Amino acid sequence: MEPTPSGARGRSPEEKRRIARLAAFAVVVILIVAFVLANRHQVTVEFLVTSAELPMVWALVLAAVLGALADRLWRWQRTRHK
């Protein structure tokens, strides 16, 4: 029996998928780290009755979470009234 080549042709489809997932995960982690580093400066966020000073990245995360919650509530409300 011949030894398998060390190139991609010798890898099983499952192994190729695992490598692709790992590479995609590494890219996402690198992008998240770059995003956090680029947005670490302090900003003042004003709420309805108060304000707070926090890193920009947390303000963006808070906005994303609140937006996702608003979307879920809106979808839940629409499906409830059908």
Chimera marker file (.cmm) of the C-alpha trace (Angstrom):
<marker_set name="trace">
<marker id="1" x="0.000" y="0.000" z="0.000" r="1" g="1" b="0" radius="0.5"/>
<marker id="2" x="1.301" y="3.451" z="-0.927" r="1" g="1" b="0" radius="0.5"/>
<marker id="3" x="1.691" y="6.146" z="1.713" r="1" g="1" b="0" radius="0.5"/>
<marker id="4" x="-0.884" y="8.917" z="1.515" r="1" g="1" b="0" radius="0.5"/>
<marker id="5" x="0.376" y="12.221" z="0.186" r="1" g="1" b="0" radius="0.5"/>
<marker id="6" x="0.714" y="14.993" z="2.740" r="1" g="1" b="0" radius="0.5"/>
<marker id="7" x="-1.296" y="17.409" z="0.548" r="1" g="1" b="0" radius="0.5"/>
<marker id="8" x="-5.010" y="18.155" z="0.693" r="1" g="1" b="0" radius="0.5"/>
<marker id="9" x="-5.784" y="15.354" z="-1.793" r="1" g="1" b="0" radius="0.5"/>
<marker id="10" x="-4.990" y="12.752" z="0.860" r="1" g="1" b="0" radius="0.5"/>
<marker id="11" x="-7.431" y="14.181" z="3.415" r="1" g="1" b="0" radius="0.5"/>
<marker id="12" x="-10.911" y="12.850" z="3.990" r="1" g="1" b="0" radius="0.5"/>
<marker id="13" x="-13.898" y="15.147" z="3.381" r="1" g="1" b="0" radius="0.5"/>
<marker id="14" x="-14.571" y="15.228" z="7.139" r="1" g="1" b="0" radius="0.5"/>
<marker id="15" x="-11.016" y="16.348" z="7.835" r="1" g="1" b="0" radius="0.5"/>
<marker id="16" x="-11.241" y="19.028" z="5.138" r="1" g="1" b="0" radius="0.5"/>
<marker id="17" x="-14.466" y="20.330" z="6.707" r="1" g="1" b="0" radius="0.5"/>
<marker id="18" x="-12.878" y="20.336" z="10.157" r="1" g="1" b="0" radius="0.5"/>
<marker id="19" x="-9.894" y="22.312" z="8.857" r="1" g="1" b="0" radius="0.5"/>
<marker id="20" x="-12.199" y="24.770" z="7.058" r="1" g="1" b="0" radius="0.5"/>
<marker id="21" x="-14.268" y="25.270" z="10.230" r="1" g="1" b="0" radius="0.5"/>
<marker id="22" x="-11.122" y="25.808" z="12.276" r="1" g="1" b="0" radius="0.5"/>
<marker id="23" x="-9.804" y="28.350" z="9.753" r="1" g="1" b="0" radius="0.5"/>
<marker id="24" x="-13.157" y="30.193" z="9.722" r="1" g="1" b="0" radius="0.5"/>
<marker id="25" x="-13.199" y="30.219" z="13.534" r="1" g="1" b="0" radius="0.5"/>
<marker id="26" x="-9.658" y="31.635" z="13.603" r="1" g="1" b="0" radius="0.5"/>
<marker id="27" x="-10.661" y="34.414" z="11.180" r="1" g="1" b="0" radius="0.5"/>
<marker id="28" x="-13.709" y="35.299" z="13.305" r="1" g="1" b="0" radius="0.5"/>
<marker id="29" x="-11.593" y="35.418" z="16.481" r="1" g="1" b="0" radius="0.5"/>
<marker id="30" x="-9.037" y="37.665" z="14.781" r="1" g="1" b="0" radius="0.5"/>
<marker id="31" x="-11.810" y="39.994" z="13.568" r="1" g="1" b="0" radius="0.5"/>
<marker id="32" x="-13.374" y="40.165" z="17.039" r="1" g="1" b="0" radius="0.5"/>
<marker id="33" x="-10.015" y="40.971" z="18.647" r="1" g="1" b="0" radius="0.5"/>
<marker id="34" x="-9.366" y="43.678" z="16.031" r="1" g="1" b="0" radius="0.5"/>
<marker id="35" x="-12.863" y="45.108" z="16.624" r="1" g="1" b="0" radius="0.5"/>
<marker id="36" x="-12.344" y="45.236" z="20.393" r="1" g="1" b="0" radius="0.5"/>
<marker id="37" x="-8.913" y="46.850" z="20.061" r="1" g="1" b="0" radius="0.5"/>
<marker id="38" x="-10.223" y="49.440" z="17.603" r="1" g="1" b="0" radius="0.5"/>
<marker id="39" x="-13.166" y="50.351" z="19.863" r="1" g="1" b="0" radius="0.5"/>
<marker id="40" x="-11.668" y="50.432" z="23.333" r="1" g="1" b="0" radius="0.5"/>
<marker id="41" x="-11.785" y="54.212" z="23.816" r="1" g="1" b="0" radius="0.5"/>
<marker id="42" x="-14.233" y="55.636" z="26.375" r="1" g="1" b="0" radius="0.5"/>
<marker id="43" x="-17.525" y="57.175" z="25.270" r="1" g="1" b="0" radius="0.5"/>
<marker id="44" x="-20.421" y="58.711" z="27.173" r="1" g="1" b="0" radius="0.5"/>
<marker id="45" x="-23.699" y="56.888" z="26.643" r="1" g="1" b="0" radius="0.5"/>
<marker id="46" x="-26.865" y="58.705" z="27.653" r="1" g="1" b="0" radius="0.5"/>
<marker id="47" x="-29.838" y="56.632" z="28.727" r="1" g="1" b="0" radius="0.5"/>
<marker id="48" x="-33.308" y="57.970" z="29.484" r="1" g="1" b="0" radius="0.5"/>
<marker id="49" x="-32.542" y="59.274" z="32.951" r="1" g="1" b="0" radius="0.5"/>
<marker id="50" x="-28.802" y="58.802" z="33.382" r="1" g="1" b="0" radius="0.5"/>
<marker id="51" x="-25.537" y="58.569" z="31.512" r="1" g="1" b="0" radius="0.5"/>
<marker id="52" x="-22.502" y="56.350" z="31.781" r="1" g="1" b="0" radius="0.5"/>
<marker id="53" x="-18.954" y="56.383" z="30.500" r="1" g="1" b="0" radius="0.5"/>
<marker id="54" x="-17.832" y="53.050" z="29.111" r="1" g="1" b="0" radius="0.5"/>
<marker id="55" x="-15.646" y="51.601" z="26.354" r="1" g="1" b="0" radius="0.5"/>
<marker id="56" x="-17.138" y="51.973" z="22.881" r="1" g="1" b="0" radius="0.5"/>
<marker id="57" x="-17.114" y="48.209" z="22.315" r="1" g="1" b="0" radius="0.5"/>
<marker id="58" x="-19.493" y="47.694" z="25.286" r="1" g="1" b="0" radius="0.5"/>
<marker id="59" x="-21.792" y="50.419" z="24.018" r="1" g="1" b="0" radius="0.5"/>
<marker id="60" x="-21.929" y="48.636" z="20.670" r="1" g="1" b="0" radius="0.5"/>
<marker id="61" x="-22.517" y="45.248" z="22.309" r="1" g="1" b="0" radius="0.5"/>
<marker id="62" x="-25.290" y="46.750" z="24.448" r="1" g="1" b="0" radius="0.5"/>
<marker id="63" x="-26.915" y="48.284" z="21.366" r="1" g="1" b="0" radius="0.5"/>
<marker id="64" x="-26.700" y="44.954" z="19.506" r="1" g="1" b="0" radius="0.5"/>
<marker id="65" x="-28.237" y="43.025" z="22.415" r="1" g="1" b="0" radius="0.5"/>
<marker id="66" x="-31.043" y="45.547" z="22.842" r="1" g="1" b="0" radius="0.5"/>
<marker id="67" x="-31.685" y="45.465" z="19.101" r="1" g="1" b="0" radius="0.5"/>
<marker id="68" x="-31.820" y="41.661" z="19.092" r="1" g="1" b="0" radius="0.5"/>
<marker id="69" x="-34.236" y="41.701" z="22.050" r="1" g="1" b="0" radius="0.5"/>
<marker id="70" x="-36.453" y="44.264" z="20.324" r="1" g="1" b="0" radius="0.5"/>
<marker id="71" x="-36.470" y="42.094" z="17.174" r="1" g="1" b="0" radius="0.5"/>
<marker id="72" x="-37.425" y="38.978" z="19.165" r="1" g="1" b="0" radius="0.5"/>
<marker id="73" x="-40.216" y="40.836" z="20.978" r="1" g="1" b="0" radius="0.5"/>
<marker id="74" x="-41.540" y="42.212" z="17.693" r="1" g="1" b="0" radius="0.5"/>
<marker id="75" x="-41.514" y="38.755" z="16.059" r="1" g="1" b="0" radius="0.5"/>
<marker id="76" x="-43.115" y="37.180" z="19.131" r="1" g="1" b="0" radius="0.5"/>
<marker id="77" x="-45.826" y="39.829" z="19.134" r="1" g="1" b="0" radius="0.5"/>
<marker id="78" x="-46.536" y="39.278" z="15.422" r="1" g="1" b="0" radius="0.5"/>
<marker id="79" x="-46.799" y="35.487" z="15.751" r="1" g="1" b="0" radius="0.5"/>
<marker id="80" x="-48.981" y="35.797" z="18.843" r="1" g="1" b="0" radius="0.5"/>
<marker id="81" x="-51.592" y="37.886" z="17.012" r="1" g="1" b="0" radius="0.5"/>
<marker id="82" x="-51.905" y="35.666" z="13.930" r="1" g="1" b="0" radius="0.5"/>
<link id1="1" id2="2" r="1" g="1" b="0" radius="0.2"/>
<link id1="2" id2="3" r="1" g="1" b="0" radius="0.2"/>
<link id1="3" id2="4" r="1" g="1" b="0" radius="0.2"/>
<link id1="4" id2="5" r="1" g="1" b="0" radius="0.2"/>
<link id1="5" id2="6" r="1" g="1" b="0" radius="0.2"/>
<link id1="6" id2="7" r="1" g="1" b="0" radius="0.2"/>
<link id1="7" id2="8" r="1" g="1" b="0" radius="0.2"/>
<link id1="8" id2="9" r="1" g="1" b="0" radius="0.2"/>
<link id1="9" id2="10" r="1" g="1" b="0" radius="0.2"/>
<link id1="10" id2="11" r="1" g="1" b="0" radius="0.2"/>
<link id1="11" id2="12" r="1" g="1" b="0" radius="0.2"/>
<link id1="12" id2="13" r="1" g="1" b="0" radius="0.2"/>
<link id1="13" id2="14" r="1" g="1" b="0" radius="0.2"/>
<link id1="14" id2="15" r="1" g="1" b="0" radius="0.2"/>
<link id1="15" id2="16" r="1" g="1" b="0" radius="0.2"/>
<link id1="16" id2="17" r="1" g="1" b="0" radius="0.2"/>
<link id1="17" id2="18" r="1" g="1" b="0" radius="0.2"/>
<link id1="18" id2="19" r="1" g="1" b="0" radius="0.2"/>
<link id1="19" id2="20" r="1" g="1" b="0" radius="0.2"/>
<link id1="20" id2="21" r="1" g="1" b="0" radius="0.2"/>
<link id1="21" id2="22" r="1" g="1" b="0" radius="0.2"/>
<link id1="22" id2="23" r="1" g="1" b="0" radius="0.2"/>
<link id1="23" id2="24" r="1" g="1" b="0" radius="0.2"/>
<link id1="24" id2="25" r="1" g="1" b="0" radius="0.2"/>
<link id1="25" id2="26" r="1" g="1" b="0" radius="0.2"/>
<link id1="26" id2="27" r="1" g="1" b="0" radius="0.2"/>
<link id1="27" id2="28" r="1" g="1" b="0" radius="0.2"/>
<link id1="28" id2="29" r="1" g="1" b="0" radius="0.2"/>
<link id1="29" id2="30" r="1" g="1" b="0" radius="0.2"/>
<link id1="30" id2="31" r="1" g="1" b="0" radius="0.2"/>
<link id1="31" id2="32" r="1" g="1" b="0" radius="0.2"/>
<link id1="32" id2="33" r="1" g="1" b="0" radius="0.2"/>
<link id1="33" id2="34" r="1" g="1" b="0" radius="0.2"/>
<link id1="34" id2="35" r="1" g="1" b="0" radius="0.2"/>
<link id1="35" id2="36" r="1" g="1" b="0" radius="0.2"/>
<link id1="36" id2="37" r="1" g="1" b="0" radius="0.2"/>
<link id1="37" id2="38" r="1" g="1" b="0" radius="0.2"/>
<link id1="38" id2="39" r="1" g="1" b="0" radius="0.2"/>
<link id1="39" id2="40" r="1" g="1" b="0" radius="0.2"/>
<link id1="40" id2="41" r="1" g="1" b="0" radius="0.2"/>
<link id1="41" id2="42" r="1" g="1" b="0" radius="0.2"/>
<link id1="42" id2="43" r="1" g="1" b="0" radius="0.2"/>
<link id1="43" id2="44" r="1" g="1" b="0" radius="0.2"/>
<link id1="44" id2="45" r="1" g="1" b="0" radius="0.2"/>
<link id1="45" id2="46" r="1" g="1" b="0" radius="0.2"/>
<link id1="46" id2="47" r="1" g="1" b="0" radius="0.2"/>
<link id1="47" id2="48" r="1" g="1" b="0" radius="0.2"/>
<link id1="48" id2="49" r="1" g="1" b="0" radius="0.2"/>
<link id1="49" id2="50" r="1" g="1" b="0" radius="0.2"/>
<link id1="50" id2="51" r="1" g="1" b="0" radius="0.2"/>
<link id1="51" id2="52" r="1" g="1" b="0" radius="0.2"/>
<link id1="52" id2="53" r="1" g="1" b="0" radius="0.2"/>
<link id1="53" id2="54" r="1" g="1" b="0" radius="0.2"/>
<link id1="54" id2="55" r="1" g="1" b="0" radius="0.2"/>
<link id1="55" id2="56" r="1" g="1" b="0" radius="0.2"/>
<link id1="56" id2="57" r="1" g="1" b="0" radius="0.2"/>
<link id1="57" id2="58" r="1" g="1" b="0" radius="0.2"/>
<link id1="58" id2="59" r="1" g="1" b="0" radius="0.2"/>
<link id1="59" id2="60" r="1" g="1" b="0" radius="0.2"/>
<link id1="60" id2="61" r="1" g="1" b="0" radius="0.2"/>
<link id1="61" id2="62" r="1" g="1" b="0" radius="0.2"/>
<link id1="62" id2="63" r="1" g="1" b="0" radius="0.2"/>
<link id1="63" id2="64" r="1" g="1" b="0" radius="0.2"/>
<link id1="64" id2="65" r="1" g="1" b="0" radius="0.2"/>
<link id1="65" id2="66" r="1" g="1" b="0" radius="0.2"/>
<link id1="66" id2="67" r="1" g="1" b="0" radius="0.2"/>
<link id1="67" id2="68" r="1" g="1" b="0" radius="0.2"/>
<link id1="68" id2="69" r="1" g="1" b="0" radius="0.2"/>
<link id1="69" id2="70" r="1" g="1" b="0" radius="0.2"/>
<link id1="70" id2="71" r="1" g="1" b="0" radius="0.2"/>
<link id1="71" id2="72" r="1" g="1" b="0" radius="0.2"/>
<link id1="72" id2="73" r="1" g="1" b="0" radius="0.2"/>
<link id1="73" id2="74" r="1" g="1" b="0" radius="0.2"/>
<link id1="74" id2="75" r="1" g="1" b="0" radius="0.2"/>
<link id1="75" id2="76" r="1" g="1" b="0" radius="0.2"/>
<link id1="76" id2="77" r="1" g="1" b="0" radius="0.2"/>
<link id1="77" id2="78" r="1" g="1" b="0" radius="0.2"/>
<link id1="78" id2="79" r="1" g="1" b="0" radius="0.2"/>
<link id1="79" id2="80" r="1" g="1" b="0" radius="0.2"/>
<link id1="80" id2="81" r="1" g="1" b="0" radius="0.2"/>
<link id1="81" id2="82" r="1" g="1" b="0" radius="0.2"/>
</marker_set>
